[in-house]
Amino acid sequence: MVEPEIALIPADDDGLTHAIAEARAQVAAGQMIPLRDVTDWLDSWGTADERPAPSCKQSSLRPPLPI
């Protein structure tokens, strides 16, 4: 069996470094995906009512530690 290529993981170190920096900037700006949205989405997998992936929302929460 051929394993599918995972598109979410950059193939090179520069791509990974960029993805991490982008994610940190989004968190610092308050752009996050609420855990409840993620769990609801995952719970819908394999059901007749599968939901689309959640997207970032503006949050007033800030990370507890500097990133």
PDB file of N, CA, C, O and CB in Angstrom:
ATOM      1  N   MET A   1       0.836  -1.177   0.000  1.00  0.00           N
ATOM      2  CA  MET A   1       0.000   0.000   0.000  1.00  0.00           C
ATOM      3  C   MET A   1       0.885   1.246   0.000  1.00  0.00           C
ATOM      4  O   MET A   1       1.859   1.324   0.748  1.00  0.00           O
ATOM      5  CB  MET A   1      -0.953  -0.005   1.214  1.00  0.00           C
ATOM      6  N   VAL A   2       0.545   2.196  -0.827  1.00  0.00           N
ATOM      7  CA  VAL A   2       1.293   3.445  -0.910  1.00  0.00           C
ATOM      8  C   VAL A   2       0.716   4.424   0.103  1.00  0.00           C
ATOM      9  O   VAL A   2      -0.491   4.664   0.130  1.00  0.00           O
ATOM     10  CB  VAL A   2       1.245   4.037  -2.352  1.00  0.00           C
ATOM     11  N   GLU A   3       1.585   4.986   0.933  1.00  0.00           N
ATOM     12  CA  GLU A   3       1.151   5.964   1.926  1.00  0.00           C
ATOM     13  C   GLU A   3       0.885   7.303   1.236  1.00  0.00           C
ATOM     14  O   GLU A   3       1.683   7.734   0.404  1.00  0.00           O
ATOM     15  CB  GLU A   3       2.216   6.125   3.051  1.00  0.00           C
ATOM     16  N   PRO A   4      -0.225   7.964   1.570  1.00  0.00           N
ATOM     17  CA  PRO A   4      -0.488   9.273   0.972  1.00  0.00           C
ATOM     18  C   PRO A   4       0.492  10.311   1.492  1.00  0.00           C
ATOM     19  O   PRO A   4       0.949  10.238   2.633  1.00  0.00           O
ATOM     20  CB  PRO A   4      -1.927   9.718   1.257  1.00  0.00           C
ATOM     21  N   GLU A   5       0.804  11.265   0.648  1.00  0.00           N
ATOM     22  CA  GLU A   5       1.687  12.355   1.061  1.00  0.00           C
ATOM     23  C   GLU A   5       0.886  13.334   1.909  1.00  0.00           C
ATOM     24  O   GLU A   5      -0.218  13.731   1.534  1.00  0.00           O
ATOM     25  CB  GLU A   5       2.318  13.073  -0.175  1.00  0.00           C
ATOM     26  N   ILE A   6       1.438  13.716   3.037  1.00  0.00           N
ATOM     27  CA  ILE A   6       0.752  14.647   3.926  1.00  0.00           C
ATOM     28  C   ILE A   6       1.105  16.065   3.499  1.00  0.00           C
ATOM     29  O   ILE A   6       2.263  16.475   3.571  1.00  0.00           O
ATOM     30  CB  ILE A   6       1.138  14.398   5.420  1.00  0.00           C
ATOM     31  N   ALA A   7       0.106  16.804   3.058  1.00  0.00           N
ATOM     32  CA  ALA A   7       0.340  18.148   2.528  1.00  0.00           C
ATOM     33  C   ALA A   7       0.522  19.193   3.619  1.00  0.00           C
ATOM     34  O   ALA A   7       1.001  20.294   3.347  1.00  0.00           O
ATOM     35  CB  ALA A   7      -0.802  18.552   1.638  1.00  0.00           C
ATOM     36  N   LEU A   8       0.146  18.860   4.852  1.00  0.00           N
ATOM     37  CA  LEU A   8       0.223  19.851   5.923  1.00  0.00           C
ATOM     38  C   LEU A   8       1.628  20.013   6.476  1.00  0.00           C
ATOM     39  O   LEU A   8       1.914  21.009   7.140  1.00  0.00           O
ATOM     40  CB  LEU A   8      -0.711  19.473   7.037  1.00  0.00           C
ATOM     41  N   ILE A   9       2.506  19.065   6.219  1.00  0.00           N
ATOM     42  CA  ILE A   9       3.869  19.126   6.736  1.00  0.00           C
ATOM     43  C   ILE A   9       4.800  19.535   5.603  1.00  0.00           C
ATOM     44  O   ILE A   9       4.943  18.801   4.625  1.00  0.00           O
ATOM     45  CB  ILE A   9       4.303  17.759   7.350  1.00  0.00           C
ATOM     46  N   PRO A  10       5.439  20.704   5.724  1.00  0.00           N
ATOM     47  CA  PRO A  10       6.360  21.140   4.665  1.00  0.00           C
ATOM     48  C   PRO A  10       7.483  20.129   4.464  1.00  0.00           C
ATOM     49  O   PRO A  10       7.948  19.504   5.417  1.00  0.00           O
ATOM     50  CB  PRO A  10       6.950  22.520   4.999  1.00  0.00           C
ATOM     51  N   ALA A  11       7.908  19.978   3.221  1.00  0.00           N
ATOM     52  CA  ALA A  11       8.911  18.977   2.876  1.00  0.00           C
ATOM     53  C   ALA A  11      10.333  19.399   3.225  1.00  0.00           C
ATOM     54  O   ALA A  11      11.236  18.563   3.224  1.00  0.00           O
ATOM     55  CB  ALA A  11       8.831  18.669   1.416  1.00  0.00           C
ATOM     56  N   ASP A  12      10.548  20.668   3.520  1.00  0.00           N
ATOM     57  CA  ASP A  12      11.908  21.118   3.803  1.00  0.00           C
ATOM     58  C   ASP A  12      11.941  21.941   5.085  1.00  0.00           C
ATOM     59  O   ASP A  12      10.906  22.396   5.573  1.00  0.00           O
ATOM     60  CB  ASP A  12      12.463  21.940   2.626  1.00  0.00           C
ATOM     61  N   ASP A  13      13.148  22.125   5.626  1.00  0.00           N
ATOM     62  CA  ASP A  13      13.303  22.865   6.877  1.00  0.00           C
ATOM     63  C   ASP A  13      12.854  24.316   6.748  1.00  0.00           C
ATOM     64  O   ASP A  13      12.255  24.860   7.675  1.00  0.00           O
ATOM     65  CB  ASP A  13      14.747  22.817   7.333  1.00  0.00           C
ATOM     66  N   ASP A  14      13.136  24.952   5.607  1.00  0.00           N
ATOM     67  CA  ASP A  14      12.720  26.343   5.423  1.00  0.00           C
ATOM     68  C   ASP A  14      11.198  26.460   5.442  1.00  0.00           C
ATOM     69  O   ASP A  14      10.646  27.397   6.021  1.00  0.00           O
ATOM     70  CB  ASP A  14      13.278  26.901   4.103  1.00  0.00           C
ATOM     71  N   GLY A  15      10.533  25.511   4.812  1.00  0.00           N
ATOM     72  CA  GLY A  15       9.071  25.517   4.798  1.00  0.00           C
ATOM     73  C   GLY A  15       8.501  25.308   6.191  1.00  0.00           C
ATOM     74  O   GLY A  15       7.528  25.958   6.574  1.00  0.00           O
ATOM     75  N   LEU A  16       9.104  24.403   6.944  1.00  0.00           N
ATOM     76  CA  LEU A  16       8.656  24.139   8.307  1.00  0.00           C
ATOM     77  C   LEU A  16       8.892  25.360   9.190  1.00  0.00           C
ATOM     78  O   LEU A  16       8.025  25.736   9.979  1.00  0.00           O
ATOM     79  CB  LEU A  16       9.380  22.913   8.886  1.00  0.00           C
ATOM     80  N   THR A  17      10.059  25.973   9.057  1.00  0.00           N
ATOM     81  CA  THR A  17      10.371  27.177   9.828  1.00  0.00           C
ATOM     82  C   THR A  17       9.367  28.281   9.517  1.00  0.00           C
ATOM     83  O   THR A  17       8.901  28.970  10.424  1.00  0.00           O
ATOM     84  CB  THR A  17      11.805  27.659   9.529  1.00  0.00           C
ATOM     85  N   HIS A  18       9.035  28.451   8.246  1.00  0.00           N
ATOM     86  CA  HIS A  18       8.058  29.467   7.842  1.00  0.00           C
ATOM     87  C   HIS A  18       6.677  29.147   8.419  1.00  0.00           C
ATOM     88  O   HIS A  18       5.991  30.045   8.909  1.00  0.00           O
ATOM     89  CB  HIS A  18       7.983  29.563   6.300  1.00  0.00           C
ATOM     90  N   ALA A  19       6.264  27.878   8.367  1.00  0.00           N
ATOM     91  CA  ALA A  19       4.950  27.486   8.882  1.00  0.00           C
ATOM     92  C   ALA A  19       4.854  27.736  10.384  1.00  0.00           C
ATOM     93  O   ALA A  19       3.817  28.189  10.870  1.00  0.00           O
ATOM     94  CB  ALA A  19       4.673  26.006   8.575  1.00  0.00           C
ATOM     95  N   ILE A  20       5.921  27.448  11.122  1.00  0.00           N
ATOM     96  CA  ILE A  20       5.933  27.682  12.568  1.00  0.00           C
ATOM     97  C   ILE A  20       5.869  29.175  12.860  1.00  0.00           C
ATOM     98  O   ILE A  20       5.119  29.603  13.737  1.00  0.00           O
ATOM     99  CB  ILE A  20       7.194  27.064  13.213  1.00  0.00           C
ATOM    100  N   ALA A  21       6.647  29.970  12.134  1.00  0.00           N
ATOM    101  CA  ALA A  21       6.636  31.423  12.334  1.00  0.00           C
ATOM    102  C   ALA A  21       5.254  32.001  12.037  1.00  0.00           C
ATOM    103  O   ALA A  21       4.775  32.875  12.759  1.00  0.00           O
ATOM    104  CB  ALA A  21       7.696  32.100  11.442  1.00  0.00           C
ATOM    105  N   GLU A  22       4.620  31.515  10.983  1.00  0.00           N
ATOM    106  CA  GLU A  22       3.284  31.989  10.624  1.00  0.00           C
ATOM    107  C   GLU A  22       2.273  31.624  11.712  1.00  0.00           C
ATOM    108  O   GLU A  22       1.435  32.447  12.081  1.00  0.00           O
ATOM    109  CB  GLU A  22       2.847  31.397   9.267  1.00  0.00           C
ATOM    110  N   ALA A  23       2.350  30.399  12.222  1.00  0.00           N
ATOM    111  CA  ALA A  23       1.439  29.971  13.289  1.00  0.00           C
ATOM    112  C   ALA A  23       1.644  30.804  14.549  1.00  0.00           C
ATOM    113  O   ALA A  23       0.675  31.205  15.193  1.00  0.00           O
ATOM    114  CB  ALA A  23       1.644  28.480  13.605  1.00  0.00           C
ATOM    115  N   ARG A  24       2.884  31.063  14.897  1.00  0.00           N
ATOM    116  CA  ARG A  24       3.166  31.884  16.086  1.00  0.00           C
ATOM    117  C   ARG A  24       2.625  33.301  15.919  1.00  0.00           C
ATOM    118  O   ARG A  24       2.096  33.880  16.868  1.00  0.00           O
ATOM    119  CB  ARG A  24       4.679  31.932  16.361  1.00  0.00           C
ATOM    120  N   ALA A  25       2.754  33.856  14.729  1.00  0.00           N
ATOM    121  CA  ALA A  25       2.240  35.202  14.472  1.00  0.00           C
ATOM    122  C   ALA A  25       0.714  35.228  14.585  1.00  0.00           C
ATOM    123  O   ALA A  25       0.145  36.186  15.109  1.00  0.00           O
ATOM    124  CB  ALA A  25       2.679  35.691  13.074  1.00  0.00           C
ATOM    125  N   GLN A  26       0.058  34.181  14.097  1.00  0.00           N
ATOM    126  CA  GLN A  26      -1.400  34.109  14.202  1.00  0.00           C
ATOM    127  C   GLN A  26      -1.840  34.040  15.661  1.00  0.00           C
ATOM    128  O   GLN A  26      -2.787  34.721  16.054  1.00  0.00           O
ATOM    129  CB  GLN A  26      -1.934  32.894  13.433  1.00  0.00           C
ATOM    130  N   VAL A  27      -1.169  33.232  16.457  1.00  0.00           N
ATOM    131  CA  VAL A  27      -1.506  33.127  17.879  1.00  0.00           C
ATOM    132  C   VAL A  27      -1.264  34.460  18.576  1.00  0.00           C
ATOM    133  O   VAL A  27      -2.095  34.913  19.362  1.00  0.00           O
ATOM    134  CB  VAL A  27      -0.681  32.009  18.558  1.00  0.00           C
ATOM    135  N   ALA A  28      -0.132  35.085  18.290  1.00  0.00           N
ATOM    136  CA  ALA A  28       0.186  36.379  18.912  1.00  0.00           C
ATOM    137  C   ALA A  28      -0.850  37.438  18.547  1.00  0.00           C
ATOM    138  O   ALA A  28      -1.115  38.345  19.336  1.00  0.00           O
ATOM    139  CB  ALA A  28       1.585  36.848  18.485  1.00  0.00           C
ATOM    140  N   ALA A  29      -1.435  37.328  17.357  1.00  0.00           N
ATOM    141  CA  ALA A  29      -2.453  38.282  16.909  1.00  0.00           C
ATOM    142  C   ALA A  29      -3.851  37.901  17.389  1.00  0.00           C
ATOM    143  O   ALA A  29      -4.824  38.594  17.090  1.00  0.00           O
ATOM    144  CB  ALA A  29      -2.443  38.380  15.393  1.00  0.00           C
ATOM    145  N   GLY A  30      -3.947  36.797  18.133  1.00  0.00           N
ATOM    146  CA  GLY A  30      -5.242  36.369  18.651  1.00  0.00           C
ATOM    147  C   GLY A  30      -6.043  35.528  17.685  1.00  0.00           C
ATOM    148  O   GLY A  30      -7.225  35.282  17.927  1.00  0.00           O
ATOM    149  N   GLN A  31      -5.440  35.079  16.597  1.00  0.00           N
ATOM    150  CA  GLN A  31      -6.118  34.231  15.619  1.00  0.00           C
ATOM    151  C   GLN A  31      -5.937  32.773  16.025  1.00  0.00           C
ATOM    152  O   GLN A  31      -4.850  32.211  15.894  1.00  0.00           O
ATOM    153  CB  GLN A  31      -5.568  34.481  14.179  1.00  0.00           C
ATOM    154  N   MET A  32      -7.015  32.168  16.519  1.00  0.00           N
ATOM    155  CA  MET A  32      -6.946  30.789  16.997  1.00  0.00           C
ATOM    156  C   MET A  32      -8.199  30.031  16.587  1.00  0.00           C
ATOM    157  O   MET A  32      -9.220  30.633  16.255  1.00  0.00           O
ATOM    158  CB  MET A  32      -6.770  30.748  18.529  1.00  0.00           C
ATOM    159  N   ILE A  33      -8.112  28.704  16.613  1.00  0.00           N
ATOM    160  CA  ILE A  33      -9.276  27.860  16.385  1.00  0.00           C
ATOM    161  C   ILE A  33      -9.698  27.327  17.746  1.00  0.00           C
ATOM    162  O   ILE A  33      -8.926  26.624  18.397  1.00  0.00           O
ATOM    163  CB  ILE A  33      -8.969  26.689  15.368  1.00  0.00           C
ATOM    164  N   PRO A  34     -10.920  27.653  18.189  1.00  0.00           N
ATOM    165  CA  PRO A  34     -11.370  27.178  19.491  1.00  0.00           C
ATOM    166  C   PRO A  34     -11.374  25.646  19.562  1.00  0.00           C
ATOM    167  O   PRO A  34     -11.764  24.971  18.610  1.00  0.00           O
ATOM    168  CB  PRO A  34     -12.767  27.721  19.792  1.00  0.00           C
ATOM    169  N   LEU A  35     -10.938  25.118  20.692  1.00  0.00           N
ATOM    170  CA  LEU A  35     -10.862  23.668  20.880  1.00  0.00           C
ATOM    171  C   LEU A  35     -12.211  23.011  20.632  1.00  0.00           C
ATOM    172  O   LEU A  35     -12.270  21.938  20.032  1.00  0.00           O
ATOM    173  CB  LEU A  35     -10.370  23.336  22.289  1.00  0.00           C
ATOM    174  N   ARG A  36     -13.288  23.629  21.079  1.00  0.00           N
ATOM    175  CA  ARG A  36     -14.626  23.059  20.889  1.00  0.00           C
ATOM    176  C   ARG A  36     -14.923  22.883  19.397  1.00  0.00           C
ATOM    177  O   ARG A  36     -15.520  21.882  19.002  1.00  0.00           O
ATOM    178  CB  ARG A  36     -15.701  23.960  21.550  1.00  0.00           C
ATOM    179  N   ASP A  37     -14.515  23.841  18.571  1.00  0.00           N
ATOM    180  CA  ASP A  37     -14.725  23.735  17.124  1.00  0.00           C
ATOM    181  C   ASP A  37     -13.949  22.558  16.543  1.00  0.00           C
ATOM    182  O   ASP A  37     -14.451  21.841  15.677  1.00  0.00           O
ATOM    183  CB  ASP A  37     -14.306  25.037  16.425  1.00  0.00           C
ATOM    184  N   VAL A  38     -12.722  22.364  17.023  1.00  0.00           N
ATOM    185  CA  VAL A  38     -11.892  21.260  16.534  1.00  0.00           C
ATOM    186  C   VAL A  38     -12.490  19.922  16.951  1.00  0.00           C
ATOM    187  O   VAL A  38     -12.593  19.009  16.130  1.00  0.00           O
ATOM    188  CB  VAL A  38     -10.448  21.387  17.062  1.00  0.00           C
ATOM    189  N   THR A  39     -12.890  19.793  18.226  1.00  0.00           N
ATOM    190  CA  THR A  39     -13.440  18.510  18.682  1.00  0.00           C
ATOM    191  C   THR A  39     -14.768  18.203  17.998  1.00  0.00           C
ATOM    192  O   THR A  39     -15.029  17.050  17.654  1.00  0.00           O
ATOM    193  CB  THR A  39     -13.627  18.520  20.206  1.00  0.00           C
ATOM    194  N   ASP A  40     -15.611  19.217  17.796  1.00  0.00           N
ATOM    195  CA  ASP A  40     -16.871  18.985  17.073  1.00  0.00           C
ATOM    196  C   ASP A  40     -16.596  18.509  15.651  1.00  0.00           C
ATOM    197  O   ASP A  40     -17.278  17.617  15.147  1.00  0.00           O
ATOM    198  CB  ASP A  40     -17.727  20.270  17.044  1.00  0.00           C
ATOM    199  N   TRP A  41     -15.595  19.107  15.008  1.00  0.00           N
ATOM    200  CA  TRP A  41     -15.225  18.716  13.650  1.00  0.00           C
ATOM    201  C   TRP A  41     -14.714  17.275  13.627  1.00  0.00           C
ATOM    202  O   TRP A  41     -15.137  16.473  12.795  1.00  0.00           O
ATOM    203  CB  TRP A  41     -14.156  19.673  13.084  1.00  0.00           C
ATOM    204  N   LEU A  42     -13.803  16.953  14.544  1.00  0.00           N
ATOM    205  CA  LEU A  42     -13.260  15.592  14.582  1.00  0.00           C
ATOM    206  C   LEU A  42     -14.342  14.569  14.903  1.00  0.00           C
ATOM    207  O   LEU A  42     -14.355  13.481  14.329  1.00  0.00           O
ATOM    208  CB  LEU A  42     -12.135  15.497  15.612  1.00  0.00           C
ATOM    209  N   ASP A  43     -15.248  14.909  15.813  1.00  0.00           N
ATOM    210  CA  ASP A  43     -16.336  13.990  16.165  1.00  0.00           C
ATOM    211  C   ASP A  43     -17.265  13.729  14.986  1.00  0.00           C
ATOM    212  O   ASP A  43     -17.947  12.705  14.951  1.00  0.00           O
ATOM    213  CB  ASP A  43     -17.138  14.547  17.335  1.00  0.00           C
ATOM    214  N   SER A  44     -17.297  14.642  14.023  1.00  0.00           N
ATOM    215  CA  SER A  44     -18.184  14.477  12.869  1.00  0.00           C
ATOM    216  C   SER A  44     -17.590  13.573  11.785  1.00  0.00           C
ATOM    217  O   SER A  44     -18.297  13.153  10.869  1.00  0.00           O
ATOM    218  CB  SER A  44     -18.506  15.831  12.275  1.00  0.00           C
ATOM    219  N   TRP A  45     -16.290  13.274  11.891  1.00  0.00           N
ATOM    220  CA  TRP A  45     -15.648  12.432  10.879  1.00  0.00           C
ATOM    221  C   TRP A  45     -16.337  11.073  10.812  1.00  0.00           C
ATOM    222  O   TRP A  45     -16.641  10.470  11.841  1.00  0.00           O
ATOM    223  CB  TRP A  45     -14.143  12.258  11.186  1.00  0.00           C
ATOM    224  N   GLY A  46     -16.576  10.605   9.609  1.00  0.00           N
ATOM    225  CA  GLY A  46     -17.164   9.289   9.402  1.00  0.00           C
ATOM    226  C   GLY A  46     -18.667   9.249   9.625  1.00  0.00           C
ATOM    227  O   GLY A  46     -19.262   8.172   9.613  1.00  0.00           O
ATOM    228  N   THR A  47     -19.290  10.400   9.828  1.00  0.00           N
ATOM    229  CA  THR A  47     -20.738  10.446   9.997  1.00  0.00           C
ATOM    230  C   THR A  47     -21.377  11.019   8.736  1.00  0.00           C
ATOM    231  O   THR A  47     -20.692  11.543   7.857  1.00  0.00           O
ATOM    232  CB  THR A  47     -21.124  11.290  11.242  1.00  0.00           C
ATOM    233  N   ALA A  48     -22.686  10.911   8.667  1.00  0.00           N
ATOM    234  CA  ALA A  48     -23.410  11.468   7.518  1.00  0.00           C
ATOM    235  C   ALA A  48     -23.373  12.996   7.521  1.00  0.00           C
ATOM    236  O   ALA A  48     -23.566  13.630   6.484  1.00  0.00           O
ATOM    237  CB  ALA A  48     -24.866  10.981   7.519  1.00  0.00           C
ATOM    238  N   ASP A  49     -23.125  13.575   8.682  1.00  0.00           N
ATOM    239  CA  ASP A  49     -23.097  15.039   8.814  1.00  0.00           C
ATOM    240  C   ASP A  49     -21.691  15.555   9.069  1.00  0.00           C
ATOM    241  O   ASP A  49     -21.486  16.407   9.933  1.00  0.00           O
ATOM    242  CB  ASP A  49     -24.018  15.488   9.942  1.00  0.00           C
ATOM    243  N   GLU A  50     -20.712  15.036   8.312  1.00  0.00           N
ATOM    244  CA  GLU A  50     -19.324  15.471   8.506  1.00  0.00           C
ATOM    245  C   GLU A  50     -19.212  16.972   8.236  1.00  0.00           C
ATOM    246  O   GLU A  50     -19.715  17.482   7.236  1.00  0.00           O
ATOM    247  CB  GLU A  50     -18.359  14.676   7.577  1.00  0.00           C
ATOM    248  N   ARG A  51     -18.541  17.656   9.152  1.00  0.00           N
ATOM    249  CA  ARG A  51     -18.413  19.114   9.076  1.00  0.00           C
ATOM    250  C   ARG A  51     -17.139  19.513   8.345  1.00  0.00           C
ATOM    251  O   ARG A  51     -16.179  18.744   8.300  1.00  0.00           O
ATOM    252  CB  ARG A  51     -18.427  19.729  10.480  1.00  0.00           C
ATOM    253  N   PRO A  52     -17.129  20.717   7.772  1.00  0.00           N
ATOM    254  CA  PRO A  52     -15.887  21.216   7.169  1.00  0.00           C
ATOM    255  C   PRO A  52     -14.901  21.592   8.275  1.00  0.00           C
ATOM    256  O   PRO A  52     -15.292  21.833   9.417  1.00  0.00           O
ATOM    257  CB  PRO A  52     -16.169  22.444   6.243  1.00  0.00           C
ATOM    258  N   ALA A  53     -13.633  21.636   7.921  1.00  0.00           N
ATOM    259  CA  ALA A  53     -12.599  22.003   8.896  1.00  0.00           C
ATOM    260  C   ALA A  53     -12.876  23.402   9.437  1.00  0.00           C
ATOM    261  O   ALA A  53     -13.278  24.295   8.690  1.00  0.00           O
ATOM    262  CB  ALA A  53     -11.182  21.938   8.254  1.00  0.00           C
ATOM    263  N   PRO A  54     -12.660  23.590  10.741  1.00  0.00           N
ATOM    264  CA  PRO A  54     -12.875  24.922  11.314  1.00  0.00           C
ATOM    265  C   PRO A  54     -11.797  25.897  10.864  1.00  0.00           C
ATOM    266  O   PRO A  54     -10.730  25.490  10.404  1.00  0.00           O
ATOM    267  CB  PRO A  54     -12.905  24.848  12.840  1.00  0.00           C
ATOM    268  N   SER A  55     -12.081  27.170  11.000  1.00  0.00           N
ATOM    269  CA  SER A  55     -11.102  28.189  10.619  1.00  0.00           C
ATOM    270  C   SER A  55     -10.799  29.088  11.815  1.00  0.00           C
ATOM    271  O   SER A  55     -11.502  29.064  12.826  1.00  0.00           O
ATOM    272  CB  SER A  55     -11.620  29.032   9.424  1.00  0.00           C
ATOM    273  N   CYS A  56      -9.748  29.871  11.678  1.00  0.00           N
ATOM    274  CA  CYS A  56      -9.315  30.767  12.753  1.00  0.00           C
ATOM    275  C   CYS A  56     -10.375  31.816  13.042  1.00  0.00           C
ATOM    276  O   CYS A  56     -11.106  32.269  12.161  1.00  0.00           O
ATOM    277  CB  CYS A  56      -7.989  31.445  12.390  1.00  0.00           C
ATOM    278  N   LYS A  57     -10.423  32.179  14.317  1.00  0.00           N
ATOM    279  CA  LYS A  57     -11.307  33.249  14.769  1.00  0.00           C
ATOM    280  C   LYS A  57     -10.492  34.186  15.640  1.00  0.00           C
ATOM    281  O   LYS A  57      -9.491  33.793  16.239  1.00  0.00           O
ATOM    282  CB  LYS A  57     -12.546  32.687  15.546  1.00  0.00           C
ATOM    283  N   GLN A  58     -10.937  35.426  15.700  1.00  0.00           N
ATOM    284  CA  GLN A  58     -10.275  36.396  16.567  1.00  0.00           C
ATOM    285  C   GLN A  58     -10.615  36.064  18.017  1.00  0.00           C
ATOM    286  O   GLN A  58     -11.780  35.843  18.347  1.00  0.00           O
ATOM    287  CB  GLN A  58     -10.702  37.858  16.211  1.00  0.00           C
ATOM    288  N   SER A  59      -9.618  36.030  18.868  1.00  0.00           N
ATOM    289  CA  SER A  59      -9.801  35.719  20.277  1.00  0.00           C
ATOM    290  C   SER A  59      -9.180  36.811  21.128  1.00  0.00           C
ATOM    291  O   SER A  59      -8.175  37.417  20.756  1.00  0.00           O
ATOM    292  CB  SER A  59      -9.191  34.351  20.622  1.00  0.00           C
ATOM    293  N   SER A  60      -9.795  37.051  22.275  1.00  0.00           N
ATOM    294  CA  SER A  60      -9.209  38.009  23.211  1.00  0.00           C
ATOM    295  C   SER A  60      -8.172  37.324  24.091  1.00  0.00           C
ATOM    296  O   SER A  60      -7.434  37.988  24.819  1.00  0.00           O
ATOM    297  CB  SER A  60     -10.302  38.659  24.081  1.00  0.00           C
ATOM    298  N   LEU A  61      -8.115  35.994  24.024  1.00  0.00           N
ATOM    299  CA  LEU A  61      -7.131  35.249  24.807  1.00  0.00           C
ATOM    300  C   LEU A  61      -5.754  35.417  24.199  1.00  0.00           C
ATOM    301  O   LEU A  61      -5.612  35.518  22.980  1.00  0.00           O
ATOM    302  CB  LEU A  61      -7.505  33.757  24.885  1.00  0.00           C
ATOM    303  N   ARG A  62      -4.774  35.446  25.019  1.00  0.00           N
ATOM    304  CA  ARG A  62      -3.390  35.521  24.567  1.00  0.00           C
ATOM    305  C   ARG A  62      -2.637  34.349  25.161  1.00  0.00           C
ATOM    306  O   ARG A  62      -2.996  33.871  26.237  1.00  0.00           O
ATOM    307  CB  ARG A  62      -2.729  36.875  24.968  1.00  0.00           C
ATOM    308  N   PRO A  63      -1.612  33.878  24.492  1.00  0.00           N
ATOM    309  CA  PRO A  63      -0.838  32.766  25.042  1.00  0.00           C
ATOM    310  C   PRO A  63      -0.226  33.168  26.384  1.00  0.00           C
ATOM    311  O   PRO A  63       0.175  34.319  26.559  1.00  0.00           O
ATOM    312  CB  PRO A  63       0.269  32.326  24.051  1.00  0.00           C
ATOM    313  N   PRO A  64      -0.150  32.226  27.335  1.00  0.00           N
ATOM    314  CA  PRO A  64       0.376  32.562  28.655  1.00  0.00           C
ATOM    315  C   PRO A  64       1.867  32.861  28.660  1.00  0.00           C
ATOM    316  O   PRO A  64       2.351  33.572  29.541  1.00  0.00           O
ATOM    317  CB  PRO A  64       0.097  31.446  29.603  1.00  0.00           C
ATOM    318  N   LEU A  65       2.590  32.335  27.702  1.00  0.00           N
ATOM    319  CA  LEU A  65       4.034  32.543  27.623  1.00  0.00           C
ATOM    320  C   LEU A  65       4.379  33.201  26.297  1.00  0.00           C
ATOM    321  O   LEU A  65       3.694  32.973  25.299  1.00  0.00           O
ATOM    322  CB  LEU A  65       4.799  31.204  27.784  1.00  0.00           C
ATOM    323  N   PRO A  66       5.420  34.008  26.269  1.00  0.00           N
ATOM    324  CA  PRO A  66       5.835  34.594  24.991  1.00  0.00           C
ATOM    325  C   PRO A  66       6.235  33.499  24.010  1.00  0.00           C
ATOM    326  O   PRO A  66       6.828  32.490  24.391  1.00  0.00           O
ATOM    327  CB  PRO A  66       7.006  35.579  25.197  1.00  0.00           C
ATOM    328  N   ILE A  67       5.902  33.715  22.756  1.00  0.00           N
ATOM    329  CA  ILE A  67       6.271  32.712  21.749  1.00  0.00           C
ATOM    330  C   ILE A  67       7.277  33.264  20.783  1.00  0.00           C
ATOM    331  O   ILE A  67       7.703  32.561  19.867  1.00  0.00           O
ATOM    332  CB  ILE A  67       5.049  32.227  20.993  1.00  0.00           C
TER     333      ILE A  67
END
